[in-house]
Amino acid sequence: MFHITILAVGRLKERYLTEAAAEYLKRLSVYARINVVEVEDEGFSENLTGHGLEKVKQKEGERIVSRLRPGAFVIVLDPGGSAKTSEEMAEILDKLALEGRGELIFVIGGSLGLAKAVLERADLKLSFSRFTFPHQLMRVILLEQIYRWFKISRGEPYHK
């Protein structure tokens, strides 16, 4: 059984997002042990630019990197990553299972994205879209996709 950690910057604040995330976490409990770890987001002013914004990303990145366990397969969500279909991701999960790589960590950055150190640690940089999504909503989208990947992998029906 996979052990999956969703490592996310910031907390879910809106009730509709927490309820949606809880629903997918419940559905996923049949397929994997899943844990959501939230790291504190670094506050910053709207006037901050350049080097200041990089420092914010770096601080969030340090919090993330400190939570990455050696040996875990790390998948970061990054707009510059490779785009995969749901079927391709199901195949990747199957391959990891065959290789005995059952510990996965998915990383969702904050509103500024991910620090270079986090991107460098990634085993896979995954892009869901070239669009920009709120990082809180991205957590729900990721949970739904992980659920879909397991359904595909096991040949179980899933609404289209």
DSSP file (Angstrom, degrees, kcal/mol; ACC not computed):
  #  RESIDUE AA STRUCTURE BP1 BP2  ACC     N-H-->O    O-->H-N    N-H-->O    O-->H-N    TCO  KAPPA ALPHA  PHI   PSI    X-CA   Y-CA   Z-CA
    1    1 A M              0   0    0      0, 0.0    31,-0.2     0, 0.0     2,-0.1   0.000 360.0 360.0 360.0 134.9    0.0    0.0    0.0
    2    2 A F  E     -a   32   0A   0     29,-0.7    31,-2.7   101,-0.1     2,-0.6  -0.370 360.0-148.2 -67.6 146.4    1.3    3.4   -0.9
    3    3 A H  E     -ab  33 103A   0     99,-3.3   101,-2.4    29,-0.2     2,-0.5  -0.975  24.6-172.9-113.2 113.4    2.1    6.0    1.8
    4    4 A I  E     -ab  34 104A   0     29,-3.3    31,-2.5    -2,-0.6     2,-0.5  -0.907  12.1-167.8-115.3 132.4    1.3    9.4    0.3
    5    5 A T  E     -ab  35 105A   0     99,-2.5   101,-3.0    -2,-0.5     2,-0.7  -0.974  10.3-155.2-116.1 130.5    2.1   12.8    1.8
    6    6 A I  E     -ab  36 106A   0     29,-3.0    31,-3.1    -2,-0.5     2,-0.7  -0.932  14.2-165.8 -99.0 112.9    0.6   16.0    0.4
    7    7 A L  E     +ab  37 107A   0     99,-3.4   101,-2.6    -2,-0.7     2,-0.4  -0.892  17.0 174.5-104.9 109.7    3.1   18.6    1.5
    8    8 A A  E     -ab  38 108A   0     29,-2.7    31,-2.7    -2,-0.7     2,-0.5  -0.924  33.3-127.0-126.6 139.8    1.4   22.0    1.0
    9    9 A V  E    S+a   39   0A   0     99,-2.0    31,-0.2    -2,-0.4    32,-0.1  -0.713  78.9   3.6 -80.4 128.3    2.3   25.6    1.8
   10   10 A G  S    S-     0   0    0     29,-3.3     2,-0.3    -2,-0.5    29,-0.2  -0.022  85.6 -79.5  86.9 169.6   -0.5   27.2    3.7
   11   11 A R        -     0   0    0     27,-0.1     2,-0.5    30,-0.0   125,-0.1  -0.731  36.6-107.8-107.3 154.3   -3.8   26.1    5.1
   12   12 A L        +     0   0    0     -2,-0.3    -2,-0.0     1,-0.2     3,-0.0  -0.725  39.8 174.1 -77.0 128.4   -7.2   25.5    3.5
   13   13 A K        +     0   0    0     -2,-0.5     2,-0.2     5,-0.0    -1,-0.2   0.791  48.1  79.6-107.1 -38.0   -9.4   28.4    4.7
   14   14 A E  S  > S-     0   0    0      1,-0.1     4,-2.1     2,-0.0     3,-0.5  -0.535  72.3-136.4 -81.5 139.5  -12.6   28.1    2.9
   15   15 A R  H  > S+     0   0    0     -2,-0.2     4,-2.6     1,-0.2     5,-0.2   0.888 102.9  56.9 -60.2 -42.1  -15.2   25.5    4.1
   16   16 A Y  H  > S+     0   0    0      1,-0.2     4,-1.7     2,-0.2    -1,-0.2   0.842 109.1  47.3 -62.5 -32.1  -16.0   24.3    0.6
   17   17 A L  H  > S+     0   0    0     -3,-0.5     4,-2.7     2,-0.2    -1,-0.2   0.899 111.4  49.1 -74.7 -41.2  -12.4   23.4    0.0
   18   18 A T  H  X S+     0   0    0     -4,-2.1     4,-2.3     1,-0.2    -2,-0.2   0.886 112.7  49.0 -65.4 -37.0  -11.9   21.7    3.3
   19   19 A E  H  X S+     0   0    0     -4,-2.6     4,-2.0     2,-0.2    -1,-0.2   0.910 112.3  47.4 -68.4 -41.8  -15.1   19.6    2.7
   20   20 A A  H  X S+     0   0    0     -4,-1.7     4,-2.0    -5,-0.2     5,-0.2   0.928 113.1  48.5 -64.8 -44.4  -14.0   18.7   -0.8
   21   21 A A  H  X S+     0   0    0     -4,-2.7     4,-2.4     1,-0.2    -2,-0.2   0.918 110.4  51.9 -61.6 -42.9  -10.5   17.7    0.4
   22   22 A A  H  X S+     0   0    0     -4,-2.3     4,-2.1     1,-0.2    -1,-0.2   0.883 107.1  53.4 -61.6 -39.0  -12.0   15.6    3.2
   23   23 A E  H  X S+     0   0    0     -4,-2.0     4,-2.2     1,-0.2    -1,-0.2   0.932 112.0  43.4 -62.5 -46.2  -14.2   13.8    0.7
   24   24 A Y  H  X S+     0   0    0     -4,-2.0     4,-2.4     2,-0.2    -2,-0.2   0.857 110.8  55.0 -71.1 -33.2  -11.3   12.8   -1.5
   25   25 A L  H  X S+     0   0    0     -4,-2.4     4,-1.0    -5,-0.2    -1,-0.2   0.901 109.1  49.2 -62.7 -39.0   -9.2   11.9    1.5
   26   26 A K  H >< S+     0   0    0     -4,-2.1     3,-0.6     1,-0.2     4,-0.3   0.936 112.3  47.0 -64.0 -47.0  -12.0    9.5    2.6
   27   27 A R  H >< S+     0   0    0     -4,-2.2     3,-1.0     1,-0.2     4,-0.3   0.873 111.0  52.5 -62.6 -37.7  -12.2    8.0   -0.8
   28   28 A L  H >X S+     0   0    0     -4,-2.4     4,-2.1     1,-0.2     3,-1.7   0.702  86.3  82.9 -73.1 -19.8   -8.4    7.5   -1.0
   29   29 A S  T << S+     0   0    0     -4,-1.0    -1,-0.2    -3,-0.6    -2,-0.2   0.722  85.5  59.9 -61.0 -20.1   -8.2    5.7    2.3
   30   30 A V  T <4 S+     0   0    0     -3,-1.0    -1,-0.3    -4,-0.3    -2,-0.2   0.797 115.5  32.6 -72.4 -29.8   -9.1    2.5    0.5
   31   31 A Y  T <4 S+     0   0    0     -3,-1.7   -29,-0.7    -4,-0.3     2,-0.3   0.717 125.7   1.9-102.4 -26.5   -6.1    2.8   -1.7
   32   32 A A  E  <  -a    2   0A   0     -4,-2.1     2,-0.7   -31,-0.2    -1,-0.2  -0.990  67.0-103.7-158.2 157.3   -3.3    4.4    0.3
   33   33 A R  E     -a    3   0A   0    -31,-2.7   -29,-3.3    -2,-0.3     2,-0.4  -0.842  50.1-170.8 -84.5 123.7   -2.3    5.8    3.6
   34   34 A I  E     -a    4   0A   0     -2,-0.7     2,-0.4   -31,-0.2   -29,-0.2  -0.958  14.3-178.2-128.4 137.9   -2.5    9.5    3.0
   35   35 A N  E     -a    5   0A   0    -31,-2.5   -29,-3.0    -2,-0.4     2,-0.6  -0.992  15.9-148.2-135.4 136.7   -1.4   12.4    5.1
   36   36 A V  E     -a    6   0A   0     -2,-0.4     2,-0.5   -31,-0.2   -29,-0.2  -0.933  14.6-171.7-107.6 124.6   -1.6   16.1    4.5
   37   37 A V  E     -a    7   0A   0    -31,-3.1   -29,-2.7    -2,-0.6     2,-0.5  -0.970   6.2-159.3-117.2 123.1    1.2   18.2    6.0
   38   38 A E  E     -a    8   0A   0     -2,-0.5     2,-0.4   -31,-0.2   -29,-0.2  -0.876   2.0-161.4-103.9 129.5    0.8   22.0    5.9
   39   39 A V  E     -a    9   0A   0    -31,-2.7   -29,-3.3    -2,-0.5    25,-0.1  -0.853  34.8 -94.6-105.9 148.2    3.8   24.2    6.2
   40   40 A E        -     0   0    0     -2,-0.4     2,-0.3   -31,-0.2    23,-0.1  -0.310  35.3-131.4 -63.0 135.0    3.4   27.8    7.2
   41   41 A D        -     0   0    0    -32,-0.1     2,-0.6     1,-0.0    -1,-0.1  -0.629  21.6-118.5 -84.1 150.0    3.3   30.3    4.3
   42   42 A E        -     0   0    0     -2,-0.3    18,-0.1    14,-0.1     2,-0.0  -0.779  26.8-133.0 -91.5 118.4    5.5   33.3    4.6
   43   43 A G        +     0   0    0     -2,-0.6     2,-0.3    13,-0.0    -1,-0.0  -0.360  31.2 172.5 -68.0 150.0    3.5   36.5    4.7
   44   44 A F        -     0   0    0     -2,-0.0     2,-0.2     4,-0.0     9,-0.0  -0.989  30.8-107.0-155.5 156.0    4.6   39.4    2.4
   45   45 A S    >   -     0   0    0     -2,-0.3     3,-1.4     1,-0.1     0, 0.0  -0.485  27.4-119.6 -84.6 156.4    3.4   42.8    1.3
   46   46 A E  T 3  S+     0   0    0      1,-0.3    -1,-0.1    -2,-0.2     0, 0.0   0.724 112.6  60.7 -64.1 -21.9    1.9   43.5   -2.1
   47   47 A N  T 3  S+     0   0    0      2,-0.1    -1,-0.3     0, 0.0     2,-0.1   0.571  77.7 113.1 -83.4  -9.7    4.8   46.0   -2.6
   48   48 A L    <   +     0   0    0     -3,-1.4     2,-0.3     4,-0.1    -4,-0.0  -0.389  44.6 173.7 -67.9 138.4    7.5   43.4   -2.3
   49   49 A T    >>  -     0   0    0     -2,-0.1     3,-1.8     4,-0.0     4,-0.7  -0.857  38.8 -18.0-136.6 170.8    9.5   42.8   -5.5
   50   50 A G  H 3> S+     0   0    0     -2,-0.3     4,-1.9     1,-0.3     3,-0.3   0.051 127.2  19.4  42.9-113.7   12.5   40.9   -6.9
   51   51 A H  H 3> S+     0   0    0      1,-0.2     4,-2.1     2,-0.2    -1,-0.3   0.842 124.7  56.7 -60.3 -37.0   14.9   39.8   -4.2
   52   52 A G  H <> S+     0   0    0     -3,-1.8     4,-1.6     1,-0.2    -1,-0.2   0.905 107.4  47.7 -62.7 -42.2   12.3   40.2   -1.4
   53   53 A L  H  X S+     0   0    0     -4,-0.7     4,-2.2    -3,-0.3    -1,-0.2   0.878 109.7  53.7 -66.3 -37.4    9.9   37.8   -3.2
   54   54 A E  H  X S+     0   0    0     -4,-1.9     4,-2.6     1,-0.2    -2,-0.2   0.891 106.0  53.2 -63.4 -39.1   12.8   35.3   -3.7
   55   55 A K  H  X S+     0   0    0     -4,-2.1     4,-2.4     2,-0.2    -1,-0.2   0.883 107.2  51.9 -63.5 -38.0   13.5   35.4    0.0
   56   56 A V  H  X S+     0   0    0     -4,-1.6     4,-2.2     2,-0.2     5,-0.2   0.947 111.7  46.0 -62.4 -48.3    9.9   34.6    0.7
   57   57 A K  H  X S+     0   0    0     -4,-2.2     4,-2.7     1,-0.2    58,-0.4   0.892 111.4  53.2 -60.8 -40.0   10.1   31.6   -1.6
   58   58 A Q  H  X S+     0   0    0     -4,-2.6     4,-2.3     2,-0.2    -1,-0.2   0.915 108.3  48.9 -63.4 -43.4   13.4   30.5   -0.1
   59   59 A K  H  X S+     0   0    0     -4,-2.4     4,-1.6     2,-0.2    -1,-0.2   0.922 113.8  45.8 -63.5 -43.8   12.0   30.5    3.4
   60   60 A E  H  X S+     0   0    0     -4,-2.2     4,-2.0     1,-0.2    -1,-0.2   0.899 111.4  54.5 -63.9 -38.9    8.9   28.5    2.4
   61   61 A G  H  X S+     0   0    0     -4,-2.7     4,-3.1     1,-0.2     5,-0.2   0.882 104.0  53.6 -62.2 -39.4   11.3   26.2    0.5
   62   62 A E  H  X S+     0   0    0     -4,-2.3     4,-1.8     1,-0.2    -1,-0.2   0.893 108.4  50.4 -62.0 -39.3   13.4   25.6    3.6
   63   63 A R  H  < S+     0   0    0     -4,-1.6     4,-0.4     2,-0.2    -1,-0.2   0.888 113.7  45.6 -65.4 -38.4   10.3   24.5    5.4
   64   64 A I  H >< S+     0   0    0     -4,-2.0     3,-2.0     1,-0.2     4,-0.5   0.963 111.0  50.4 -68.8 -52.2    9.4   22.1    2.6
   65   65 A V  H >< S+     0   0    0     -4,-3.1     3,-1.3     1,-0.3    -2,-0.2   0.850 103.0  61.0 -57.7 -36.0   12.8   20.6    2.2
   66   66 A S  T 3< S+     0   0    0     -4,-1.8    -1,-0.3     1,-0.3    -2,-0.2   0.697 105.8  49.0 -65.3 -16.7   13.0   19.9    5.9
   67   67 A R  T <  S+     0   0    0     -3,-2.0     2,-0.6    -4,-0.4    -1,-0.3   0.451  84.2 105.4-100.3  -3.7    9.9   17.7    5.6
   68   68 A L    <   -     0   0    0     -3,-1.3     3,-0.0    -4,-0.5     6,-0.0  -0.692  64.3-143.6 -83.8 120.3   11.2   15.6    2.6
   69   69 A R    >   -     0   0    0     -2,-0.6     3,-1.7     1,-0.1    -2,-0.1  -0.615  21.3-106.2 -85.7 139.6   12.2   12.2    3.7
   70   70 A P  T 3  S+     0   0    0      0, 0.0     3,-0.1     0, 0.0    -1,-0.1  -0.349 105.8  24.3 -58.8 140.5   15.2   10.4    2.1
   71   71 A G  T 3  S+     0   0    0      1,-0.3    32,-0.2    -3,-0.0     2,-0.1   0.204  91.3 125.4  89.0 -17.1   14.1    7.7   -0.2
   72   72 A A    <   -     0   0    0     -3,-1.7     2,-0.7    30,-0.1    -1,-0.3  -0.482  66.8-120.4 -74.2 146.8   10.6    9.1   -0.9
   73   73 A F  E     -c  104   0A   0     30,-2.9    32,-2.6    -2,-0.1     2,-0.5  -0.811  33.4-152.4 -86.8 116.9    9.6    9.7   -4.5
   74   74 A V  E     -c  105   0A   0     -2,-0.7    49,-2.6    47,-0.3    50,-1.7  -0.821  15.9-175.0-103.6 123.9    9.0   13.5   -4.6
   75   75 A I  E     -cd 106 124A   0     30,-3.2    32,-2.5    -2,-0.5     2,-0.4  -0.968   8.9-164.2-116.1 116.5    6.6   14.9   -7.2
   76   76 A V  E     -cd 107 125A   0     48,-2.3    50,-3.1    -2,-0.5     2,-0.7  -0.820  19.4-129.5-101.9 141.6    6.4   18.7   -7.3
   77   77 A L  E     + d   0 126A   0     30,-2.5    32,-0.4    -2,-0.4    50,-0.2  -0.806  43.8 158.1 -89.0 117.8    3.5   20.6   -8.9
   78   78 A D  E >   -     0   0A   0     48,-2.4     3,-2.5    -2,-0.7    51,-0.1  -0.986  47.6-137.6-147.0 127.1    5.2   23.1  -11.2
   79   79 A P  E 3  S+     0   0A   0      0, 0.0    48,-0.1     0, 0.0    -1,-0.1   0.768 109.0  54.8 -57.5 -23.8    3.8   24.9  -14.2
   80   80 A G  E 3  S+     0   0A   0     46,-0.1    47,-0.1     2,-0.1    45,-0.1   0.418  92.5  98.3 -88.1   1.4    7.2   24.3  -15.9
   81   81 A G  E <  S-     0   0A   0     -3,-2.5     2,-0.3    45,-0.2    45,-0.3  -0.058  87.1 -74.9 -78.2-175.4    7.0   20.5  -15.3
   82   82 A S  E     - d   0 126A   0     43,-2.6    45,-2.3     1,-0.0     2,-0.4  -0.622  41.6-128.7 -85.8 141.9    5.9   17.9  -17.7
   83   83 A A  E     - d   0 127A   0     -2,-0.3     2,-0.3    43,-0.2    45,-0.1  -0.724  30.3-177.5 -87.9 136.3    2.2   17.4  -18.5
   84   84 A K        -     0   0    0     43,-0.6     2,-0.2    -2,-0.4    42,-0.0  -0.923  24.4-121.0-129.4 154.5    0.8   13.9  -18.2
   85   85 A T     >  -     0   0    0     -2,-0.3     4,-2.1     1,-0.1     5,-0.2  -0.494  34.6-107.9 -84.0 166.8   -2.6   12.4  -18.8
   86   86 A S  H  > S+     0   0    0      1,-0.2     4,-2.0     2,-0.2     5,-0.1   0.882 122.5  53.0 -61.5 -37.3   -4.4   10.7  -16.0
   87   87 A E  H  > S+     0   0    0      2,-0.2     4,-2.0     1,-0.2    -1,-0.2   0.893 107.1  51.0 -65.8 -39.8   -3.6    7.3  -17.6
   88   88 A E  H  > S+     0   0    0      1,-0.2     4,-2.0     2,-0.2    -1,-0.2   0.892 110.2  49.4 -65.0 -38.5    0.1    8.1  -17.8
   89   89 A M  H  X S+     0   0    0     -4,-2.1     4,-2.4     2,-0.2    -1,-0.2   0.874 107.4  54.3 -69.2 -35.4    0.1    9.0  -14.1
   90   90 A A  H  X S+     0   0    0     -4,-2.0     4,-2.3     1,-0.2    -1,-0.2   0.907 108.7  50.1 -61.6 -40.3   -1.7    5.8  -13.3
   91   91 A E  H  X S+     0   0    0     -4,-2.0     4,-2.6     2,-0.2    -2,-0.2   0.885 108.1  52.6 -64.5 -38.9    1.1    4.0  -15.2
   92   92 A I  H  X S+     0   0    0     -4,-2.0     4,-2.6     2,-0.2    -2,-0.2   0.924 109.2  49.2 -63.3 -43.5    3.8    5.9  -13.2
   93   93 A L  H  X S+     0   0    0     -4,-2.4     4,-2.4     2,-0.2    -2,-0.2   0.923 111.1  50.2 -60.1 -43.6    2.1    4.8   -9.9
   94   94 A D  H  X S+     0   0    0     -4,-2.3     4,-2.3     1,-0.2    -2,-0.2   0.922 111.1  48.9 -60.6 -43.9    2.1    1.2  -11.2
   95   95 A K  H  X S+     0   0    0     -4,-2.6     4,-1.8     1,-0.2    -2,-0.2   0.913 110.6  50.1 -63.1 -43.7    5.7    1.4  -12.1
   96   96 A L  H  <>S+     0   0    0     -4,-2.6     5,-3.0     1,-0.2     4,-0.4   0.899 109.7  51.7 -62.0 -40.1    6.7    2.9   -8.7
   97   97 A A  H ><5S+     0   0    0     -4,-2.4     3,-1.3     1,-0.2    -2,-0.2   0.922 109.0  50.0 -62.4 -43.7    4.7    0.1   -6.9
   98   98 A L  H 3<5S+     0   0    0     -4,-2.3    -1,-0.2     1,-0.3    -2,-0.2   0.836 110.2  50.9 -63.5 -32.4    6.6   -2.6   -8.9
   99   99 A E  T 3<5S-     0   0    0     -4,-1.8    -1,-0.3    -5,-0.2    -2,-0.2   0.488 117.2-114.7 -82.6  -3.1    9.9   -0.9   -8.0
  100  100 A G  T < 5S+     0   0    0     -3,-1.3     2,-1.2    -4,-0.4    -3,-0.2   0.724  71.7 139.0  75.8  21.7    8.9   -1.0   -4.3
  101  101 A R      < +     0   0    0     -5,-3.0    -1,-0.2    -6,-0.2    -2,-0.1  -0.636  13.4 151.6 -97.5  75.3    8.8    2.8   -4.2
  102  102 A G        +     0   0    0     -2,-1.2   -99,-3.3    -5,-0.1     2,-0.7   0.468  43.1  85.8 -90.4  -2.5    5.7    3.1   -2.1
  103  103 A E  E     +b    3   0A   0    -32,-0.2   -30,-2.9  -101,-0.2     2,-0.4  -0.884  56.5 176.2-105.0 114.0    6.4    6.4   -0.3
  104  104 A L  E     -bc   4  73A   0   -101,-2.4   -99,-2.5    -2,-0.7     2,-0.5  -0.909  15.1-166.0-116.2 140.6    5.3    9.4   -2.4
  105  105 A I  E     -bc   5  74A   0    -32,-2.6   -30,-3.2    -2,-0.4     2,-0.5  -0.984   4.5-163.4-125.7 120.8    5.4   13.1   -1.5
  106  106 A F  E     -bc   6  75A   0   -101,-3.0   -99,-3.4    -2,-0.5     2,-0.5  -0.884  11.9-153.7 -99.6 132.3    3.5   15.6   -3.6
  107  107 A V  E     -bc   7  76A   0    -32,-2.5   -30,-2.5    -2,-0.5     2,-0.5  -0.927  12.5-173.4-115.3 126.5    4.5   19.2   -3.0
  108  108 A I  E     -b    8   0A   0   -101,-2.6   -99,-2.0    -2,-0.5   -30,-0.1  -0.975  18.9-148.1-115.6 118.4    2.3   22.2   -3.6
  109  109 A G        -     0   0    0     -2,-0.5     5,-0.2   -32,-0.4  -100,-0.1  -0.081  19.4 -97.7 -76.6 179.8    4.0   25.5   -3.3
  110  110 A G  B >   -E  113   0B   0      3,-1.0     3,-1.6  -102,-0.1    -1,-0.2  -0.014  56.6 -69.3 -85.2-165.8    2.7   28.8   -2.0
  111  111 A S  T 3  S+     0   0    0      1,-0.3     3,-0.1    23,-0.0    -2,-0.0   0.687 134.0  49.6 -65.9 -18.4    1.3   31.7   -4.1
  112  112 A L  T 3  S-     0   0    0      1,-0.4    -1,-0.3   -59,-0.1     2,-0.2   0.466 111.3-121.8 -97.5  -2.6    4.8   32.5   -5.4
  113  113 A G  B <   -E  110   0B   0     -3,-1.6    -3,-1.0   -56,-0.0    -1,-0.4  -0.637  46.8 -33.8  96.7-157.4    5.7   29.0   -6.4
  114  114 A L        -     0   0    0     -2,-0.2   -56,-0.1    -5,-0.2   -57,-0.1  -0.804  53.4-114.9-112.4 145.7    8.5   26.8   -5.3
  115  115 A A    >>  -     0   0    0    -58,-0.4     4,-2.0    -2,-0.3     3,-0.7  -0.346  32.3-111.0 -70.4 155.3   12.1   27.5   -4.3
  116  116 A K  H 3> S+     0   0    0      1,-0.2     4,-2.5     2,-0.2     5,-0.2   0.860 116.7  59.0 -55.4 -40.1   14.9   26.2   -6.5
  117  117 A A  H 3> S+     0   0    0      1,-0.2     4,-1.0     2,-0.2    -1,-0.2   0.850 106.8  47.3 -61.8 -35.0   16.0   23.8   -3.7
  118  118 A V  H <> S+     0   0    0     -3,-0.7     4,-0.7     2,-0.2     3,-0.4   0.931 111.7  49.5 -71.8 -45.8   12.6   22.1   -3.8
  119  119 A L  H >< S+     0   0    0     -4,-2.0     3,-0.7     1,-0.2    -2,-0.2   0.872 108.8  53.7 -60.8 -37.3   12.6   21.9   -7.6
  120  120 A E  H 3< S+     0   0    0     -4,-2.5    -1,-0.2     1,-0.2    -2,-0.2   0.800 105.9  53.2 -68.5 -28.4   16.1   20.4   -7.5
  121  121 A R  H 3< S+     0   0    0     -4,-1.0   -47,-0.3    -3,-0.4    -1,-0.2   0.624  86.2 113.4 -80.0 -13.3   14.9   17.7   -5.1
  122  122 A A    <<  -     0   0    0     -4,-0.7   -47,-0.2    -3,-0.7     3,-0.2  -0.316  49.9-165.7 -66.7 137.7   12.0   16.6   -7.3
  123  123 A D  S    S+     0   0    0    -49,-2.6     2,-0.3     1,-0.3   -48,-0.2   0.693  87.6  17.5 -85.8 -25.8   12.0   13.2   -8.9
  124  124 A L  E     -d   75   0A   0    -50,-1.7   -48,-2.3     2,-0.0     2,-0.6  -0.965  65.7-154.3-147.6 128.8    9.2   14.4  -11.1
  125  125 A K  E     -d   76   0A   0     -2,-0.3   -43,-2.6   -50,-0.2     2,-0.5  -0.929  24.6-165.4-101.7 118.5    8.0   17.9  -11.9
  126  126 A L  E     -d   82   0A   0    -50,-3.1   -48,-2.4    -2,-0.6     2,-0.5  -0.903  11.4-160.7-115.0 127.8    4.4   17.7  -12.9
  127  127 A S  E     -d   83   0A   0    -45,-2.3   -43,-0.6    -2,-0.5     3,-0.1  -0.920   9.0-174.1-106.0 127.2    2.3   20.4  -14.6
  128  128 A F  S    S-     0   0    0     -2,-0.5     2,-0.3     1,-0.4    -1,-0.1   0.712  72.9 -28.2 -85.3 -23.7   -1.4   20.2  -14.4
  129  129 A S        -     0   0    0      2,-0.2    -1,-0.4   -51,-0.1     4,-0.1  -0.964  52.4-110.0-177.0 163.9   -1.8   23.1  -16.7
  130  130 A R  S    S+     0   0    0     -2,-0.3    -1,-0.1    -3,-0.1     2,-0.1   0.547  93.1  97.0 -83.9  -8.6   -0.2   26.2  -18.0
  131  131 A F  S    S-     0   0    0      1,-0.1     2,-0.5    -3,-0.0    -2,-0.2  -0.348  81.4-117.8 -71.1 160.2   -3.0   28.1  -16.2
  132  132 A T        -     0   0    0     -2,-0.1    -2,-0.1   -53,-0.0    -1,-0.1  -0.900  32.3-171.0-100.1 129.1   -2.3   29.5  -12.7
  133  133 A F        -     0   0    0     -2,-0.5     2,-0.1    -4,-0.1    -4,-0.0  -0.882  33.9 -99.3-115.3 149.2   -4.5   28.0   -9.9
  134  134 A P     >  -     0   0    0      0, 0.0     4,-2.3     0, 0.0     3,-0.2  -0.482  34.8-127.0 -60.7 136.3   -4.8   29.1   -6.3
  135  135 A H  H  > S+     0   0    0      1,-0.2     4,-0.9     2,-0.2  -126,-0.0   0.800 108.5  55.3 -61.7 -27.6   -2.6   26.8   -4.3
  136  136 A Q  H  > S+     0   0    0      2,-0.2     4,-0.9     1,-0.2     3,-0.5   0.922 109.6  44.8 -70.1 -42.8   -5.5   26.0   -2.0
  137  137 A L  H  > S+     0   0    0     -3,-0.2     4,-2.2     1,-0.2     3,-0.4   0.856 104.8  64.5 -66.5 -34.2   -7.7   24.9   -4.9
  138  138 A M  H  X S+     0   0    0     -4,-2.3     4,-2.9     1,-0.2    -1,-0.2   0.826  94.2  60.6 -59.7 -31.7   -4.8   22.9   -6.3
  139  139 A R  H  X S+     0   0    0     -4,-0.9     4,-2.4    -3,-0.5    -1,-0.2   0.927 106.6  44.9 -62.2 -44.1   -4.8   20.7   -3.3
  140  140 A V  H  X S+     0   0    0     -4,-0.9     4,-2.4    -3,-0.4    -2,-0.2   0.917 113.1  50.6 -66.1 -43.1   -8.4   19.6   -4.0
  141  141 A I  H  X S+     0   0    0     -4,-2.2     4,-2.3     1,-0.2    -2,-0.2   0.926 111.1  49.1 -60.6 -44.6   -7.5   19.1   -7.7
  142  142 A L  H  X S+     0   0    0     -4,-2.9     4,-2.7     2,-0.2     5,-0.2   0.930 110.2  50.3 -61.2 -46.6   -4.5   17.0   -6.8
  143  143 A L  H  X S+     0   0    0     -4,-2.4     4,-2.2     1,-0.2    -1,-0.2   0.908 110.6  49.9 -59.6 -42.0   -6.5   14.8   -4.4
  144  144 A E  H  X S+     0   0    0     -4,-2.4     4,-2.4     1,-0.2    -1,-0.2   0.919 111.8  48.5 -62.6 -42.4   -9.1   14.2   -7.0
  145  145 A Q  H  X S+     0   0    0     -4,-2.3     4,-2.9     2,-0.2    -2,-0.2   0.901 108.6  52.0 -67.0 -41.0   -6.5   13.2   -9.6
  146  146 A I  H  X S+     0   0    0     -4,-2.7     4,-2.1     2,-0.2    -1,-0.2   0.930 111.0  49.2 -59.9 -43.7   -4.7   10.8   -7.2
  147  147 A Y  H  X S+     0   0    0     -4,-2.2     4,-2.1    -5,-0.2    -2,-0.2   0.929 111.5  48.9 -59.2 -45.9   -8.1    9.2   -6.6
  148  148 A R  H  X S+     0   0    0     -4,-2.4     4,-2.7     1,-0.2     5,-0.2   0.898 107.9  54.7 -61.3 -42.3   -8.6    9.0  -10.4
  149  149 A W  H  X S+     0   0    0     -4,-2.9     4,-2.7     1,-0.2    -1,-0.2   0.906 108.9  47.8 -61.1 -41.4   -5.1    7.5  -10.9
  150  150 A F  H  X S+     0   0    0     -4,-2.1     4,-1.8     2,-0.2     6,-0.2   0.914 111.2  50.6 -65.3 -41.6   -5.9    4.7   -8.4
  151  151 A K  H  <>S+     0   0    0     -4,-2.1     5,-2.5     2,-0.2     4,-0.3   0.927 113.8  45.1 -61.0 -45.0   -9.2    4.0  -10.1
  152  152 A I  H ><5S+     0   0    0     -4,-2.7     3,-1.5     1,-0.2    -2,-0.2   0.936 110.5  54.3 -62.9 -47.0   -7.6    3.8  -13.5
  153  153 A S  H 3<5S+     0   0    0     -4,-2.7    -1,-0.2     1,-0.3    -2,-0.2   0.833 113.3  42.2 -57.7 -35.3   -4.7    1.7  -12.2
  154  154 A R  T 3<5S-     0   0    0     -4,-1.8    -1,-0.3    -5,-0.2    -2,-0.2   0.382 111.5-117.6 -95.4   3.4   -7.2   -0.9  -10.8
  155  155 A G  T < 5 +     0   0    0     -3,-1.5    -3,-0.2    -4,-0.3    -2,-0.1   0.764  63.3 149.5  68.3  24.3   -9.5   -0.9  -13.8
  156  156 A E      < -     0   0    0     -5,-2.5    -1,-0.2    -6,-0.2    -2,-0.1  -0.631  52.0 -99.9 -90.4 149.0  -12.4    0.4  -11.7
  157  157 A P        +     0   0    0      0, 0.0     2,-0.3     0, 0.0    -1,-0.1  -0.338  39.8 179.1 -68.1 147.9  -15.1    2.6  -13.2
  158  158 A Y        -     0   0    0     -7,-0.0   -10,-0.0    -6,-0.0     0, 0.0  -0.976  35.0-104.0-147.3 135.5  -14.9    6.4  -12.6
  159  159 A H              0   0    0     -2,-0.3     0, 0.0     1,-0.1     0, 0.0  -0.240 360.0 360.0 -60.8 148.2  -17.3    8.9  -14.0
  160  160 A K              0   0    0      0, 0.0    -1,-0.1     0, 0.0     0, 0.0   0.408 360.0 360.0-103.8 360.0  -16.0   10.9  -16.9
